[in-house]
């Protein structure tokens, strides 16, 4: 299923991703640090959603208290609780 999430307190403005049979696919960030977020998307695609959440949850960017990877973990957790 395809999901879209508006992250909070980070530079990216949108996170879009698909989860198919528990596997994260087609991750795309709008805005933010382009190269870094393409790298994160590439690394998590093909992983079970639980592994992505466990690895990215709690990562902080500067003094923001969150980060784009942390926001992806929040988005996935919310999507899977629906």
Beta strands, then each sheet from edge to edge (+ up, - down):
strand 1: 2-5
strand 2: 12-20
strand 3: 23-31
sheet 1: 1+ 2- 3+
end
